[in-house]
Amino acid sequence: MKTYLLVGFTILLGCNATAQPADVPAERVTAFDHSVWTELLEAHVRDGLVDYVAFQDNPKLAAYLDALARTDPSGLSRDEQLAFWINAYNAQVIDLIQRHYPATSILKLTPIKVPGVNAHVPYINDVFKTQGGLVAGTFRTLDEIEHQIIRPTFNESRIHFALNCAAISCPSLRAEAFVGSRLDAQLEEQTQSFLLDTDQNNFDVAERTAHVTKLMDWFAEDFGGNETAIQAFLAPYFSGFIQAALRDGKFKLKYQDYDWDLNDLNQR
């Protein structure tokens, strides 16, 4: 039965059907094992790039998605719940891309039609508002997981460096699952790694201009809501003059263009 449900789900989304996959029973648990997801990531992610071809050939992805579908995480600790939803988002993105492979960008995928879905983030096309999968018993779009569950429930700005949208300008997909017992350290590592990547964030000291990720613009409210607050968030991740200038709000922020090309190991 589990295999049948997952195969049916893939067919529905792959042909852009108007119907959503049917809800499935979800069991409330006090622990959840993400080791299969870690195994998949370790095997198929290299330096943040993803081998989507290998994911197509690995049946363990379907098994992990099925476990996410049939688990109610509300009985988990706060950190375990957040880890669950981050992993669920990233796994659904991987599944979405591998089902439409070879794709060159997530933005070029045709969205499915889901009646009643309203726009939430106007600068991203409808793929994020309509595509997704079964998580915790119910069909959830990518936008629902991020904007209706993760952001308002957990109030954790660093999730923007953990969620991966399959684009080059996204923070790199971590080559292991997020887990509640190490979540704070994992989020801190993700944030530091992304912010110190000079392809994503760099500073013109002479011009007092910080060229930073577009994420800081799109989700400014999560980083304090204004340029001074954003710089205060950035400051601890740098050192010396840059840290001091950020702490004092001395930089002018310019937001980088976002590269939506696919983070595909086989196309790089």
Salt bridges, closest charged atoms under 4 A:
GLU39 OE2 - LYS60 NZ 2.20
ASP66 OD1 - ARG70 NE 3.08
ASP79 OD1 - ARG78 NH1 2.98
ASP95 OD2 - ARG99 NE 2.96
ASP126 OD1 - LYS129 NZ 3.82
ASP143 OD1 - HIS147 NE2 3.55
GLU144 OE2 - ARG140 NH1 3.62
GLU146 OE1 - HIS147 NE2 3.63
GLU146 OE2 - HIS160 ND1 3.88
GLU156 OE2 - ARG158 NE 2.93
GLU176 OE2 - ARG174 NE 2.85
GLU176 OE1 - ARG182 NH2 3.08
ASP184 OD1 - ARG158 NH2 2.75
GLU188 OE1 - ARG158 NH1 2.81
GLU189 OE1 - ARG174 NH2 2.42
ASP217 OD2 - LYS214 NZ 2.78
GLU221 OE2 - ARG151 NH2 3.76
ASP222 OD2 - ARG151 NE 2.80
ASP222 OD2 - HIS160 NE2 2.62
